[in-house]
Amino acid sequence: MKSGDRIRLGIQMFNFFAGGDWEQIKTQDDAEQLLSKLAEAGYDGVEWLNFSFQGKDLDISGLKQKMDELGLQTCSLHFHYNNAETLEEDCRTAAERCVLLGTDKLIFAFSLPTMFGIDPDEKGNYTPQQIDEWASQTDHVLSVLKDACKGSGVKVLYHNHNTEFLKGTGGRFFLDMIHPEGLEPDVYWISKGLDGKVSSALDYIRNYDGNIMLLHMKDGMDGSVHTGEMCGWGKGTYPLQKIVDCAKELDLPWVVLENDAPNNFGTSGLEDALECAEYAAEHINLRK
C-alpha cells in the first residue's frame, strides 16, 4: 500500500531524548542506525528537534542522504526558543535545516510565559493581562520565524501543550490568540488543557479557526486532567482509532507519535517506539 493511500506514521525524536537513547549516540553512524531501526519498524518519517550529540553536531546532509536510502521523510522540524539575543540567527538556522531536510513545516515547539520573563503569582496563577502579553511575545517569535522562511516554501506552525488553554482578557484561549500559519495539535495536551476528555480535544481540533497540518498522538487516561499518566500506544484508554479517524476527516498527511515519558512503563524511547509501531500495525487503520 502506497503512503498516498494512507496517513503516514511519524515519530517525534524527543522520544529518544526523554527515553535516554540519545545519550548512547556517539557517532553519526549511531544516529543513522537509529533511523534504520525506525524505518524497519514501519515509520514513514521523523520529526526532528535537535542535531547535537556528545557536544558535536550531526551532518544534516548525511542524515538526509541516509533517510532517502531508507525511504524516510522529515515530516517537520521543531524549533525551541532560547533567548531574544540569538532569535534571528536561531530562526535562520532552523529555516535552513528545513530546506536541507526537505520539509515544508517548521514548528514552534512550545511556549511558556516564563520564557519571556512573565512569572506567575505564588500559587502558580497568571492574570489574563499576563496571558495577553505572553501571546504578544509568542507572536513576535512566530513573526521572526516567518521572516526567516520567506521564499523557501516553509510554513511556520505551532505545537501546543496544556498551558495554551489559559485565557486572556477577552476570554479566549491563548492558542486562539496567536497567529501561526498552521497548527500541529497534540490531542493529549489539548485534552488536559480542557476537561480531560479526548472527545473535547477532537471537537476543538475540528472547530479550530486555522490550518491543521499534522497531528500528535499519545496515549493516556481518558477523562483525567492529570498529566503524569502518559504512556505508549495501547497502554492507556485513549480511543486511538478515533484520533486517527479525526486526522482522516481533516485529510492530514501525518500522525506523529510522541511519548514525553517512555520511562513511565520502564521502556526506553526506542523500545516504546517499536512497541507503538507494532501496536499501530495490528490495531490502527491508517487507510484513508
C-alpha positions as CSV (number, residue, x, y, z in Angstrom):
1,M,0.0,0.0,0.0
2,K,1.5,3.4,-1.0
3,S,1.8,6.1,1.6
4,G,-0.5,8.2,-0.5
5,D,-3.3,5.7,0.2
6,R,-3.0,6.2,4.0
7,I,-2.0,8.6,6.7
8,R,1.8,8.4,7.2
9,L,3.2,7.5,10.5
10,G,5.9,9.8,12.0
11,I,7.8,9.9,15.3
12,Q,9.0,12.9,17.2
13,M,12.7,12.5,18.1
14,F,12.1,13.7,21.6
15,N,11.1,10.1,22.4
16,F,14.8,9.3,22.4
17,F,15.9,12.3,24.4
18,A,13.2,11.5,27.1
19,G,13.9,7.8,27.0
20,G,17.7,8.1,27.4
21,D,18.5,6.6,24.0
22,W,20.1,9.8,22.6
23,E,22.8,9.6,25.3
24,Q,24.0,6.5,23.6
25,I,24.6,8.3,20.3
26,K,28.4,8.6,20.0
27,T,28.8,9.0,16.2
28,Q,26.9,10.0,13.1
29,D,26.6,6.2,12.3
30,D,24.8,5.6,15.6
31,A,22.2,8.2,14.7
32,E,21.8,6.7,11.2
33,Q,21.4,3.2,12.8
34,L,18.6,4.6,14.9
35,L,16.9,5.8,11.8
36,S,17.3,2.4,10.2
37,K,15.5,0.8,13.1
38,L,12.6,3.2,12.8
39,A,12.3,2.6,9.1
40,E,12.4,-1.2,9.7
41,A,9.6,-0.8,12.3
42,G,7.3,0.8,9.8
43,Y,7.7,4.6,10.4
44,D,7.4,6.7,7.3
45,G,9.2,9.7,8.8
46,V,10.6,11.6,11.7
47,E,10.1,15.0,13.3
48,W,13.5,16.4,14.2
49,L,14.2,18.8,17.1
50,N,17.9,18.6,17.9
51,F,21.0,17.7,16.0
52,S,23.7,17.7,18.7
53,F,25.3,14.6,20.3
54,Q,28.3,14.4,22.7
55,G,28.9,18.1,22.1
56,K,29.0,17.7,18.3
57,D,26.6,18.4,15.5
58,L,25.2,15.8,13.2
59,D,25.9,16.2,9.5
60,I,22.4,17.1,8.3
61,S,23.2,16.4,4.6
62,G,24.4,13.0,5.6
63,L,21.2,12.4,7.6
64,K,19.1,13.4,4.6
65,Q,21.0,11.0,2.3
66,K,20.5,8.1,4.8
67,M,16.8,8.9,5.2
68,D,16.4,8.9,1.4
69,E,18.1,5.5,1.3
70,L,15.7,4.2,4.0
71,G,12.6,5.8,2.4
72,L,12.1,8.1,5.5
73,Q,10.9,11.6,5.2
74,T,11.3,14.6,7.6
75,C,7.6,15.4,8.3
76,S,8.6,18.6,10.2
77,L,11.1,20.3,12.4
78,H,10.5,21.5,15.9
79,F,12.0,24.9,16.9
80,H,12.9,25.8,20.5
81,Y,13.1,29.4,21.7
82,N,16.4,30.1,23.5
83,N,16.6,33.9,24.0
84,A,16.0,37.2,22.3
85,E,19.6,37.9,21.6
86,T,20.0,34.9,19.3
87,L,16.4,34.7,18.0
88,E,17.1,35.8,14.4
89,E,20.1,33.6,14.0
90,D,18.3,30.6,15.5
91,C,15.3,31.1,13.2
92,R,17.5,31.4,10.1
93,T,19.4,28.2,11.1
94,A,16.1,26.3,11.6
95,A,14.7,27.5,8.3
96,E,17.9,26.4,6.5
97,R,17.7,23.0,8.2
98,C,14.1,22.6,6.9
99,V,15.3,23.1,3.4
100,L,18.2,20.7,3.8
101,L,15.9,18.0,5.2
102,G,13.2,18.6,2.6
103,T,10.4,19.5,4.9
104,D,8.0,22.5,4.4
105,K,6.9,22.6,8.1
106,L,8.8,24.5,10.8
107,I,7.0,24.2,14.2
108,F,7.4,26.5,17.3
109,A,7.5,23.5,19.6
110,F,6.0,25.2,22.7
111,S,5.9,28.4,24.6
112,L,5.6,29.3,28.3
113,P,5.1,32.7,29.9
114,T,8.3,32.3,31.9
115,M,10.3,32.2,28.7
116,F,9.6,35.9,28.3
117,G,10.1,36.9,31.9
118,I,6.3,36.6,32.8
119,D,6.1,35.0,36.2
120,P,3.0,33.6,38.0
121,D,1.9,34.5,41.4
122,E,2.8,32.4,44.5
123,K,0.0,30.0,43.7
124,G,1.3,29.5,40.1
125,N,-1.5,31.5,38.5
126,Y,-1.3,34.1,35.7
127,T,-3.6,37.1,35.2
128,P,-5.5,37.5,31.9
129,Q,-3.2,40.5,31.2
130,Q,-0.2,38.3,31.5
131,I,-1.7,35.8,29.1
132,D,-2.2,38.7,26.6
133,E,1.5,39.7,27.0
134,W,2.6,36.1,26.5
135,A,0.6,35.8,23.3
136,S,2.2,39.0,22.0
137,Q,5.7,37.8,22.8
138,T,4.9,34.4,21.1
139,D,3.6,36.1,18.0
140,H,6.8,38.1,17.8
141,V,8.8,34.8,17.7
142,L,6.4,33.4,15.1
143,S,6.9,36.6,13.1
144,V,10.7,36.2,13.1
145,L,10.3,32.6,12.1
146,K,8.1,33.6,9.2
147,D,10.6,36.2,8.0
148,A,13.4,33.6,8.1
149,C,11.3,31.2,6.0
150,K,10.3,33.8,3.3
151,G,10.8,32.5,-0.2
152,S,11.6,28.9,1.0
153,G,8.1,27.5,0.9
154,V,8.4,26.5,4.6
155,K,5.3,27.2,6.7
156,V,5.5,28.2,10.4
157,L,3.3,26.1,12.7
158,Y,2.7,26.0,16.4
159,H,2.6,22.9,18.7
160,N,0.6,23.1,21.9
161,H,0.8,21.7,25.4
162,N,-1.9,22.2,28.1
163,T,-0.8,25.7,29.2
164,E,-2.1,27.2,26.0
165,F,-5.6,26.8,27.3
166,L,-5.2,29.6,29.8
167,K,-7.4,32.6,28.8
168,G,-6.5,36.3,28.1
169,T,-8.5,39.4,28.8
170,G,-11.0,38.7,26.0
171,G,-11.8,35.3,27.5
172,R,-10.1,33.5,24.6
173,F,-7.6,30.7,24.9
174,F,-4.0,31.6,24.3
175,L,-3.9,29.1,21.5
176,D,-6.7,31.1,19.7
177,M,-4.9,34.4,20.2
178,I,-1.6,33.7,18.3
179,H,-1.1,33.7,14.6
180,P,1.0,30.8,13.2
181,E,0.4,29.7,9.6
182,G,-0.8,26.4,10.8
183,L,-1.2,24.2,13.9
184,E,0.2,20.8,15.0
185,P,-2.3,20.0,17.7
186,D,-1.4,17.5,20.4
187,V,-4.6,15.6,21.4
188,Y,-3.3,14.6,24.7
189,W,-2.3,18.1,25.8
190,I,-5.4,19.7,24.5
191,S,-7.4,17.2,26.5
192,K,-5.5,18.0,29.7
193,G,-5.9,21.8,29.0
194,L,-9.7,21.3,28.7
195,D,-11.7,18.8,30.7
196,G,-9.5,15.7,30.3
197,K,-11.7,14.1,27.6
198,V,-10.4,13.1,24.2
199,S,-13.7,13.9,22.6
200,S,-13.4,17.5,23.8
201,A,-9.9,17.7,22.3
202,L,-11.1,16.3,19.0
203,D,-14.1,18.8,18.9
204,Y,-11.6,21.7,19.5
205,I,-9.4,20.4,16.6
206,R,-12.3,20.1,14.2
207,N,-13.5,23.6,15.1
208,Y,-10.1,25.3,15.2
209,D,-10.1,28.5,13.2
210,G,-7.0,27.9,11.2
211,N,-5.0,25.3,9.3
212,I,-4.4,21.9,10.9
213,M,-1.4,20.4,9.2
214,L,-0.4,17.3,11.2
215,L,-1.4,15.7,14.5
216,H,0.5,14.5,17.6
217,M,-0.9,11.3,19.1
218,K,-0.2,9.9,22.6
219,D,-2.0,7.5,24.9
220,G,-3.1,8.2,28.4
221,M,-6.2,8.0,30.7
222,D,-9.2,9.4,29.0
223,G,-11.2,11.7,31.4
224,S,-8.2,12.6,33.6
225,V,-6.9,16.1,33.8
226,H,-3.6,14.9,35.3
227,T,-0.6,14.8,33.1
228,G,1.5,12.1,34.7
229,E,-0.1,9.0,33.1
230,M,1.2,9.4,29.6
231,C,2.0,6.1,28.0
232,G,2.8,4.2,24.8
233,W,0.0,3.4,22.4
234,G,-2.3,0.7,23.7
235,K,-1.3,1.0,27.3
236,G,-3.9,3.7,28.2
237,T,-7.6,4.2,27.5
238,Y,-7.4,6.7,24.7
239,P,-9.5,5.9,21.6
240,L,-6.6,5.9,19.2
241,Q,-8.6,4.9,16.2
242,K,-10.9,7.9,16.8
243,I,-8.0,10.2,16.8
244,V,-6.7,8.8,13.5
245,D,-10.2,9.0,12.1
246,C,-10.3,12.7,13.0
247,A,-7.0,13.1,11.1
248,K,-8.6,11.4,8.1
249,E,-11.6,13.7,8.3
250,L,-9.2,16.7,8.1
251,D,-7.3,15.0,5.3
252,L,-4.0,15.2,7.2
253,P,-0.9,13.6,5.8
254,W,0.7,12.6,9.1
255,V,0.0,11.4,12.6
256,V,3.1,11.7,14.8
257,L,3.9,9.6,17.8
258,E,5.3,11.4,20.8
259,N,5.7,9.9,24.3
260,D,7.3,12.5,26.6
261,A,7.7,9.9,29.3
262,P,8.5,6.5,27.9
263,N,10.1,5.5,31.2
264,N,6.7,5.5,32.9
265,F,6.4,1.9,31.8
266,G,10.1,1.1,32.1
267,T,10.9,1.3,28.4
268,S,13.5,3.3,26.6
269,G,12.4,5.7,23.9
270,L,13.3,3.2,21.2
271,E,11.6,0.3,22.9
272,D,8.5,2.4,23.2
273,A,8.7,3.5,19.6
274,L,9.0,-0.1,18.4
275,E,6.1,-1.2,20.6
276,C,3.9,1.6,19.3
277,A,4.7,0.8,15.7
278,E,3.8,-2.8,16.3
279,Y,0.5,-1.8,18.0
280,A,-0.3,0.5,15.1
281,A,0.3,-2.3,12.6
282,E,-2.0,-4.6,14.5
283,H,-4.7,-2.3,15.8
284,I,-4.9,1.0,14.0
285,N,-6.3,1.5,10.5
286,L,-4.3,4.3,8.8
287,R,-6.0,3.8,5.4
288,K,-7.8,6.9,4.2
